[in-house]
């Protein structure tokens, strides 16, 4: 038997990754205590996650050198009743750093957090020849610093977050540090991977600093674990291919654009084609308020509608694997885009004004006056372009052709922006 042990595993991707690599069934095993499980030793190989990476060590008969350095185990192999412990988080992080060309040698590294994962990060950075490693925490131990004291260490070159800050469902937690204080940053690594773009990564990108999440580390450590389980070796492209597959599966595809541009229609098409849950923001608003969109505009006004819209988007955006159709005015509030970007690629369906003029604006509160269409187009088109990760110019109306264009553009975007 192979599997993962931890306390809460409902959002784990380990089963999906391991079963892509090997035909053996991989189990998710939630445990409240470890003694009985390890007494029976009814397993061939295990992965270990929070909160047991240190507490399992007492059951291990033989530990790798990296385990001895990091005091952390995430992989256990049962060899004839003797348990061997390894730390593939170490090699997973090393793979991530190499993949994104993040240099550690002779650099000052700031690690956020002082738990088991941060110790692994610290050991790797020291082994890679870092100039200095600074660890910050809310409750610092010996030679560590408080988050509030980080203004003294704003010369750091690389920041690595090894805390759960900003992790689902607390996507919108306040940041632990102010990246704007760090003028020498070359990269920010957030080991959180749900959401895919945390607030920390988003802030790094806004400062033109490389920001990457921990998904590549997750996949790489799983591949290395599988190698140990089954005594085989995988090429590096296997890790990257699985990463892209998991990423494609996780991502939300978010459609923005003018009213009548086809957002709801193509959200349904994407849902069918890519096995995504369909989410229509306007329908979510309708269900929450208990009245139609025109009636909300009439009885409560546009300002109140926009507040409800933002709250719905904030909550919906935390979920994964969705095809999301937004309202035409969702781009008027930049916060909406921030929320949607946490797990999503923003796709602009760019229908020309002439095409839109030929359509019937039924149940469109802002288009009761035909002259409003041109004004809306003028007011919003530049915002759609600004916020779009992908733009689909709807020069044709054939569903299959447009859907193929979307698929190709998504693939290109993942290969260039997320890989």
SULHUNOR-V454439 format. One record per residue. N is the residue number from 1. RES is the residue in one letter. PSI is psi as a letter, one per 30 degrees, with the letter a starting at -180 (none if undefined). OMEGA is omega in whole degrees, 0 to 359 (999 if undefined). D_FIRST is the distance of its C-alpha to the first C-alpha in whole Angstrom. Layout:
n->N res->RES psi->PSI omega->OMEGA d_first->D_FIRST
n->N res->RES psi->PSI omega->OMEGA d_first->D_FIRST
This chain:
n->1 res->X psi->k omega->177 d_first->0
n->2 res->X psi->k omega->179 d_first->4
n->3 res->X psi->a omega->181 d_first->7
n->4 res->X psi->k omega->174 d_first->10
n->5 res->X psi->k omega->179 d_first->12
n->6 res->X psi->a omega->180 d_first->16
n->7 res->X psi->e omega->181 d_first->19
n->8 res->X psi->j omega->189 d_first->20
n->9 res->X psi->g omega->186 d_first->17
n->10 res->X psi->f omega->182 d_first->19
n->11 res->X psi->g omega->182 d_first->21
n->12 res->X psi->k omega->175 d_first->18
n->13 res->X psi->g omega->185 d_first->18
n->14 res->X psi->e omega->180 d_first->14
n->15 res->X psi->e omega->181 d_first->13
n->16 res->X psi->e omega->182 d_first->16
n->17 res->X psi->e omega->184 d_first->16
n->18 res->X psi->e omega->181 d_first->13
n->19 res->X psi->f omega->169 d_first->13
n->20 res->X psi->f omega->184 d_first->16
n->21 res->X psi->e omega->188 d_first->15
n->22 res->X psi->k omega->184 d_first->13
n->23 res->X psi->f omega->181 d_first->12
n->24 res->X psi->k omega->176 d_first->8
n->25 res->X psi->k omega->181 d_first->8
n->26 res->X psi->k omega->188 d_first->7
n->27 res->X psi->k omega->172 d_first->8
n->28 res->X psi->j omega->190 d_first->11
n->29 res->X psi->j omega->179 d_first->11
n->30 res->X psi->k omega->184 d_first->15
n->31 res->X psi->k omega->174 d_first->16
n->32 res->X psi->f omega->175 d_first->19
n->33 res->X psi->l omega->192 d_first->19
n->34 res->X psi->f omega->191 d_first->17
n->35 res->X psi->e omega->183 d_first->18
n->36 res->X psi->e omega->181 d_first->16
n->37 res->X psi->e omega->183 d_first->13
n->38 res->X psi->f omega->175 d_first->13
n->39 res->X psi->e omega->182 d_first->15
n->40 res->X psi->e omega->180 d_first->12
n->41 res->X psi->h omega->182 d_first->10
n->42 res->X psi->h omega->178 d_first->7
n->43 res->X psi->l omega->174 d_first->5
n->44 res->X psi->e omega->181 d_first->5
n->45 res->X psi->k omega->182 d_first->7
n->46 res->X psi->k omega->161 d_first->8
n->47 res->X psi->l omega->185 d_first->12
n->48 res->X psi->k omega->177 d_first->14
n->49 res->X psi->a omega->183 d_first->17
n->50 res->X psi->k omega->8 d_first->20
n->51 res->X psi->h omega->193 d_first->21
n->52 res->X psi->g omega->187 d_first->19
n->53 res->X psi->f omega->177 d_first->19
n->54 res->X psi->e omega->185 d_first->22
n->55 res->X psi->f omega->178 d_first->21
n->56 res->X psi->f omega->188 d_first->18
n->57 res->X psi->e omega->182 d_first->20
n->58 res->X psi->f omega->179 d_first->21
n->59 res->X psi->f omega->187 d_first->18
n->60 res->X psi->k omega->178 d_first->18
n->61 res->X psi->e omega->181 d_first->19
n->62 res->X psi->k omega->181 d_first->20
n->63 res->X psi->k omega->175 d_first->21
n->64 res->X psi->l omega->179 d_first->22
n->65 res->X psi->e omega->180 d_first->26
n->66 res->X psi->e omega->176 d_first->25
n->67 res->X psi->e omega->179 d_first->23
n->68 res->X psi->e omega->180 d_first->26
n->69 res->X psi->e omega->187 d_first->28
n->70 res->X psi->f omega->185 d_first->27
n->71 res->X psi->h omega->183 d_first->25
n->72 res->X psi->k omega->178 d_first->22
n->73 res->X psi->k omega->173 d_first->18
n->74 res->X psi->g omega->179 d_first->16
n->75 res->X psi->k omega->180 d_first->14
n->76 res->X psi->k omega->177 d_first->12
n->77 res->X psi->k omega->177 d_first->11
n->78 res->X psi->j omega->179 d_first->10
n->79 res->X psi->j omega->179 d_first->13
n->80 res->X psi->h omega->179 d_first->14
n->81 res->X psi->f omega->176 d_first->14
n->82 res->X psi->k omega->186 d_first->15
n->83 res->X psi->k omega->180 d_first->14
n->84 res->X psi->k omega->183 d_first->16
n->85 res->X psi->k omega->181 d_first->16
n->86 res->X psi->l omega->176 d_first->18
n->87 res->X psi->j omega->179 d_first->20
n->88 res->X psi->f omega->170 d_first->19
n->89 res->X psi->e omega->179 d_first->21
n->90 res->X psi->e omega->180 d_first->24
n->91 res->X psi->f omega->177 d_first->24
n->92 res->X psi->e omega->178 d_first->23
n->93 res->X psi->e omega->178 d_first->26
n->94 res->X psi->e omega->178 d_first->28
n->95 res->X psi->e omega->180 d_first->27
n->96 res->X psi->e omega->182 d_first->29
n->97 res->X psi->e omega->178 d_first->32
n->98 res->X psi->e omega->183 d_first->32
n->99 res->X psi->e omega->182 d_first->32
n->100 res->X psi->g omega->178 d_first->34
n->101 res->X psi->h omega->178 d_first->37
n->102 res->X psi->j omega->184 d_first->37
n->103 res->X psi->k omega->178 d_first->39
n->104 res->X psi->e omega->184 d_first->38
n->105 res->X psi->k omega->178 d_first->40
n->106 res->X psi->g omega->179 d_first->43
n->107 res->X psi->l omega->174 d_first->42
n->108 res->X psi->k omega->186 d_first->43
n->109 res->X psi->k omega->175 d_first->39
n->110 res->X psi->j omega->179 d_first->39
n->111 res->X psi->k omega->177 d_first->36
n->112 res->X psi->j omega->180 d_first->35
n->113 res->X psi->l omega->180 d_first->33
n->114 res->X psi->g omega->177 d_first->33
n->115 res->X psi->a omega->184 d_first->29
n->116 res->X psi->e omega->182 d_first->26
n->117 res->X psi->e omega->181 d_first->26
n->118 res->X psi->e omega->177 d_first->30
n->119 res->X psi->e omega->176 d_first->29
n->120 res->X psi->e omega->178 d_first->27
n->121 res->X psi->e omega->181 d_first->30
n->122 res->X psi->e omega->181 d_first->32
n->123 res->X psi->e omega->179 d_first->31
n->124 res->X psi->e omega->182 d_first->31
n->125 res->X psi->e omega->177 d_first->34
n->126 res->X psi->e omega->180 d_first->36
n->127 res->X psi->f omega->179 d_first->34
n->128 res->X psi->g omega->174 d_first->35
n->129 res->X psi->h omega->178 d_first->39
n->130 res->X psi->l omega->178 d_first->40
n->131 res->X psi->e omega->181 d_first->43
n->132 res->X psi->k omega->175 d_first->42
n->133 res->X psi->k omega->178 d_first->39
n->134 res->X psi->k omega->178 d_first->40
n->135 res->X psi->k omega->180 d_first->38
n->136 res->X psi->k omega->182 d_first->39
n->137 res->X psi->l omega->175 d_first->38
n->138 res->X psi->e omega->179 d_first->39
n->139 res->X psi->i omega->186 d_first->39
n->140 res->X psi->k omega->174 d_first->39
n->141 res->X psi->a omega->183 d_first->39
n->142 res->X psi->k omega->177 d_first->41
n->143 res->X psi->g omega->174 d_first->42
n->144 res->X psi->l omega->184 d_first->40
n->145 res->X psi->l omega->175 d_first->43
n->146 res->X psi->k omega->175 d_first->43
n->147 res->X psi->e omega->183 d_first->42
n->148 res->X psi->f omega->181 d_first->46
n->149 res->X psi->g omega->189 d_first->47
n->150 res->X psi->f omega->177 d_first->46
n->151 res->X psi->f omega->178 d_first->49
n->152 res->X psi->f omega->186 d_first->50
n->153 res->X psi->h omega->185 d_first->47
n->154 res->X psi->g omega->176 d_first->48
n->155 res->X psi->g omega->182 d_first->48
n->156 res->X psi->k omega->181 d_first->44
n->157 res->X psi->e omega->181 d_first->43
n->158 res->X psi->k omega->174 d_first->39
n->159 res->X psi->k omega->177 d_first->38
n->160 res->X psi->j omega->179 d_first->34
n->161 res->X psi->j omega->178 d_first->33
n->162 res->X psi->g omega->176 d_first->30
n->163 res->X psi->l omega->175 d_first->31
n->164 res->X psi->g omega->181 d_first->30
n->165 res->X psi->k omega->179 d_first->33
n->166 res->X psi->g omega->180 d_first->34
n->167 res->X psi->k omega->175 d_first->30
n->168 res->X psi->k omega->5 d_first->29
n->169 res->X psi->g omega->183 d_first->31
n->170 res->X psi->h omega->185 d_first->34
n->171 res->X psi->e omega->190 d_first->34
n->172 res->X psi->g omega->174 d_first->38
n->173 res->X psi->k omega->174 d_first->38
n->174 res->X psi->k omega->179 d_first->41
n->175 res->X psi->k omega->179 d_first->40
n->176 res->X psi->f omega->182 d_first->40
n->177 res->X psi->l omega->176 d_first->42
n->178 res->X psi->j omega->183 d_first->45
n->179 res->X psi->f omega->181 d_first->45
n->180 res->X psi->f omega->178 d_first->48
n->181 res->X psi->f omega->188 d_first->49
n->182 res->X psi->j omega->187 d_first->47
n->183 res->X psi->f omega->183 d_first->50
n->184 res->X psi->g omega->184 d_first->48
n->185 res->X psi->k omega->172 d_first->44
n->186 res->X psi->f omega->181 d_first->43
n->187 res->X psi->k omega->172 d_first->39
n->188 res->X psi->k omega->179 d_first->37
n->189 res->X psi->j omega->177 d_first->34
n->190 res->X psi->j omega->184 d_first->32
n->191 res->X psi->f omega->169 d_first->28
n->192 res->X psi->k omega->177 d_first->28
n->193 res->X psi->g omega->172 d_first->27
n->194 res->X psi->j omega->13 d_first->28
n->195 res->X psi->l omega->181 d_first->31
n->196 res->X psi->e omega->174 d_first->31
n->197 res->X psi->j omega->179 d_first->34
n->198 res->X psi->l omega->176 d_first->35
n->199 res->X psi->e omega->180 d_first->38
n->200 res->X psi->e omega->179 d_first->38
n->201 res->X psi->e omega->179 d_first->37
n->202 res->X psi->e omega->179 d_first->40
n->203 res->X psi->e omega->179 d_first->42
n->204 res->X psi->e omega->181 d_first->42
n->205 res->X psi->e omega->180 d_first->42
n->206 res->X psi->f omega->179 d_first->46
n->207 res->X psi->g omega->182 d_first->47
n->208 res->X psi->h omega->176 d_first->46
n->209 res->X psi->k omega->177 d_first->43
n->210 res->X psi->k omega->177 d_first->40
n->211 res->X psi->k omega->181 d_first->37
n->212 res->X psi->l omega->179 d_first->33
n->213 res->X psi->a omega->186 d_first->30
n->214 res->X psi->g omega->184 d_first->27
n->215 res->X psi->e omega->179 d_first->25
n->216 res->X psi->e omega->176 d_first->25
n->217 res->X psi->e omega->179 d_first->24
n->218 res->X psi->e omega->182 d_first->21
n->219 res->X psi->e omega->183 d_first->20
n->220 res->X psi->e omega->180 d_first->21
n->221 res->X psi->e omega->178 d_first->19
n->222 res->X psi->e omega->178 d_first->16
n->223 res->X psi->e omega->179 d_first->17
n->224 res->X psi->e omega->176 d_first->18
n->225 res->X psi->e omega->180 d_first->14
n->226 res->X psi->e omega->176 d_first->13
n->227 res->X psi->e omega->179 d_first->15
n->228 res->X psi->e omega->180 d_first->14
n->229 res->X psi->e omega->192 d_first->11
n->230 res->X psi->g omega->176 d_first->12
n->231 res->X psi->h omega->177 d_first->15
n->232 res->X psi->l omega->185 d_first->17
n->233 res->X psi->k omega->177 d_first->20
n->234 res->X psi->k omega->173 d_first->21
n->235 res->X psi->l omega->183 d_first->25
n->236 res->X psi->f omega->181 d_first->26
n->237 res->X psi->f omega->178 d_first->27
n->238 res->X psi->e omega->177 d_first->23
n->239 res->X psi->e omega->182 d_first->23
n->240 res->X psi->e omega->179 d_first->26
n->241 res->X psi->e omega->179 d_first->26
n->242 res->X psi->e omega->176 d_first->22
n->243 res->X psi->e omega->181 d_first->24
n->244 res->X psi->e omega->179 d_first->27
n->245 res->X psi->e omega->178 d_first->25
n->246 res->X psi->e omega->180 d_first->24
n->247 res->X psi->e omega->180 d_first->27
n->248 res->X psi->e omega->181 d_first->29
n->249 res->X psi->e omega->182 d_first->26
n->250 res->X psi->e omega->192 d_first->27
n->251 res->X psi->k omega->166 d_first->31
n->252 res->X psi->k omega->173 d_first->33
n->253 res->X psi->j omega->190 d_first->36
n->254 res->X psi->k omega->182 d_first->39
n->255 res->X psi->k omega->175 d_first->43
n->256 res->X psi->l omega->179 d_first->46
n->257 res->X psi->l omega->181 d_first->49
n->258 res->X psi->l omega->169 d_first->53
n->259 res->X psi->k omega->178 d_first->53
n->260 res->X psi->g omega->181 d_first->53
n->261 res->X psi->f omega->176 d_first->51
n->262 res->X psi->g omega->184 d_first->48
n->263 res->X psi->e omega->181 d_first->46
n->264 res->X psi->e omega->181 d_first->45
n->265 res->X psi->e omega->183 d_first->45
n->266 res->X psi->f omega->171 d_first->43
n->267 res->X psi->e omega->177 d_first->40
n->268 res->X psi->e omega->179 d_first->40
n->269 res->X psi->e omega->179 d_first->40
n->270 res->X psi->e omega->179 d_first->37
n->271 res->X psi->e omega->180 d_first->35
n->272 res->X psi->e omega->186 d_first->35
n->273 res->X psi->e omega->188 d_first->34
n->274 res->X psi->g omega->177 d_first->32
n->275 res->X psi->h omega->178 d_first->30
n->276 res->X psi->k omega->173 d_first->31
n->277 res->X psi->k omega->180 d_first->32
n->278 res->X psi->k omega->179 d_first->36
n->279 res->X psi->k omega->178 d_first->38
n->280 res->X psi->j omega->185 d_first->42
n->281 res->X psi->e omega->180 d_first->43
n->282 res->X psi->e omega->178 d_first->46
n->283 res->X psi->e omega->178 d_first->45
n->284 res->X psi->e omega->178 d_first->43
n->285 res->X psi->e omega->180 d_first->46
n->286 res->X psi->e omega->181 d_first->48
n->287 res->X psi->e omega->181 d_first->45
n->288 res->X psi->e omega->185 d_first->45
n->289 res->X psi->f omega->180 d_first->49
n->290 res->X psi->g omega->176 d_first->50
n->291 res->X psi->l omega->182 d_first->52
n->292 res->X psi->l omega->179 d_first->53
n->293 res->X psi->e omega->178 d_first->53
n->294 res->X psi->e omega->181 d_first->57
n->295 res->X psi->e omega->177 d_first->57
n->296 res->X psi->e omega->178 d_first->55
n->297 res->X psi->e omega->185 d_first->58
n->298 res->X psi->e omega->187 d_first->61
n->299 res->X psi->f omega->185 d_first->60
n->300 res->X psi->f omega->178 d_first->58
n->301 res->X psi->l omega->183 d_first->59
n->302 res->X psi->e omega->182 d_first->57
n->303 res->X psi->e omega->179 d_first->56
n->304 res->X psi->e omega->177 d_first->55
n->305 res->X psi->e omega->182 d_first->53
n->306 res->X psi->e omega->177 d_first->52
n->307 res->X psi->e omega->178 d_first->50
n->308 res->X psi->e omega->180 d_first->48
n->309 res->X psi->e omega->181 d_first->47
n->310 res->X psi->e omega->180 d_first->46
n->311 res->X psi->e omega->177 d_first->44
n->312 res->X psi->e omega->181 d_first->42
n->313 res->X psi->e omega->179 d_first->41
n->314 res->X psi->e omega->182 d_first->40
n->315 res->X psi->e omega->182 d_first->38
n->316 res->X psi->e omega->187 d_first->37
n->317 res->X psi->f omega->179 d_first->36
n->318 res->X psi->f omega->182 d_first->33
n->319 res->X psi->l omega->182 d_first->31
n->320 res->X psi->l omega->170 d_first->29
n->321 res->X psi->h omega->182 d_first->29
n->322 res->X psi->l omega->164 d_first->33
n->323 res->X psi->j omega->190 d_first->36
n->324 res->X psi->k omega->173 d_first->39
n->325 res->X psi->k omega->181 d_first->42
n->326 res->X psi->l omega->172 d_first->45
n->327 res->X psi->l omega->184 d_first->48
n->328 res->X psi->f omega->183 d_first->51
n->329 res->X psi->g omega->183 d_first->52
n->330 res->X psi->f omega->182 d_first->49
n->331 res->X psi->f omega->181 d_first->49
n->332 res->X psi->f omega->177 d_first->52
n->333 res->X psi->j omega->184 d_first->50
n->334 res->X psi->f omega->178 d_first->48
n->335 res->X psi->e omega->179 d_first->46
n->336 res->X psi->e omega->180 d_first->45
n->337 res->X psi->e omega->177 d_first->44
n->338 res->X psi->e omega->179 d_first->42
n->339 res->X psi->e omega->184 d_first->40
n->340 res->X psi->f omega->181 d_first->39
n->341 res->X psi->f omega->183 d_first->38
n->342 res->X psi->e omega->181 d_first->36
n->343 res->X psi->g omega->190 d_first->33
n->344 res->X psi->l omega->167 d_first->36
n->345 res->X psi->k omega->183 d_first->38
n->346 res->X psi->j omega->184 d_first->41
n->347 res->X psi->j omega->181 d_first->43
n->348 res->X psi->j omega->172 d_first->46
n->349 res->X psi->j omega->188 d_first->48
n->350 res->X psi->i omega->176 d_first->51
n->351 res->X psi->k omega->183 d_first->54
n->352 res->X psi->l omega->179 d_first->57
n->353 res->X psi->e omega->179 d_first->60
n->354 res->X psi->e omega->177 d_first->62
n->355 res->X psi->e omega->181 d_first->59
n->356 res->X psi->e omega->180 d_first->58
n->357 res->X psi->f omega->181 d_first->62
n->358 res->X psi->g omega->183 d_first->62
n->359 res->X psi->l omega->181 d_first->59
n->360 res->X psi->j omega->184 d_first->60
n->361 res->X psi->i omega->180 d_first->59
n->362 res->X psi->k omega->177 d_first->58
n->363 res->X psi->h omega->178 d_first->57
n->364 res->X psi->j omega->187 d_first->57
n->365 res->X psi->e omega->184 d_first->59
n->366 res->X psi->f omega->182 d_first->60
n->367 res->X psi->g omega->177 d_first->61
n->368 res->X psi->e omega->174 d_first->64
n->369 res->X psi->j omega->183 d_first->66
n->370 res->X psi->f omega->181 d_first->66
n->371 res->X psi->f omega->182 d_first->67
n->372 res->X psi->f omega->184 d_first->64
n->373 res->X psi->e omega->181 d_first->62
n->374 res->X psi->e omega->180 d_first->63
n->375 res->X psi->e omega->178 d_first->63
n->376 res->X psi->e omega->180 d_first->60
n->377 res->X psi->e omega->180 d_first->59
n->378 res->X psi->e omega->182 d_first->61
n->379 res->X psi->e omega->192 d_first->60
n->380 res->X psi->f omega->190 d_first->56
n->381 res->X psi->e omega->181 d_first->55
n->382 res->X psi->f omega->178 d_first->55
n->383 res->X psi->e omega->176 d_first->53
n->384 res->X psi->e omega->180 d_first->50
n->385 res->X psi->e omega->182 d_first->51
n->386 res->X psi->e omega->187 d_first->50
n->387 res->X psi->f omega->186 d_first->47
n->388 res->X psi->k omega->167 d_first->46
n->389 res->X psi->e omega->181 d_first->43
n->390 res->X psi->k omega->175 d_first->44
n->391 res->X psi->k omega->177 d_first->47
n->392 res->X psi->j omega->178 d_first->47
n->393 res->X psi->j omega->184 d_first->51
n->394 res->X psi->i omega->177 d_first->51
n->395 res->X psi->f omega->176 d_first->54
n->396 res->X psi->l omega->182 d_first->53
n->397 res->X psi->g omega->180 d_first->52
n->398 res->X psi->k omega->185 d_first->49
n->399 res->X psi->e omega->184 d_first->46
n->400 res->X psi->e omega->180 d_first->44
n->401 res->X psi->e omega->181 d_first->46
n->402 res->X psi->e omega->179 d_first->45
n->403 res->X psi->e omega->178 d_first->42
n->404 res->X psi->e omega->177 d_first->41
n->405 res->X psi->e omega->180 d_first->43
n->406 res->X psi->e omega->181 d_first->41
n->407 res->X psi->e omega->180 d_first->38
n->408 res->X psi->e omega->181 d_first->39
n->409 res->X psi->e omega->178 d_first->41
n->410 res->X psi->e omega->180 d_first->37
n->411 res->X psi->e omega->178 d_first->36
n->412 res->X psi->e omega->183 d_first->39
n->413 res->X psi->e omega->179 d_first->38
n->414 res->X psi->e omega->182 d_first->34
n->415 res->X psi->e omega->183 d_first->35
n->416 res->X psi->e omega->187 d_first->38
n->417 res->X psi->f omega->186 d_first->38
n->418 res->X psi->f omega->184 d_first->34
n->419 res->X psi->none omega->999 d_first->33
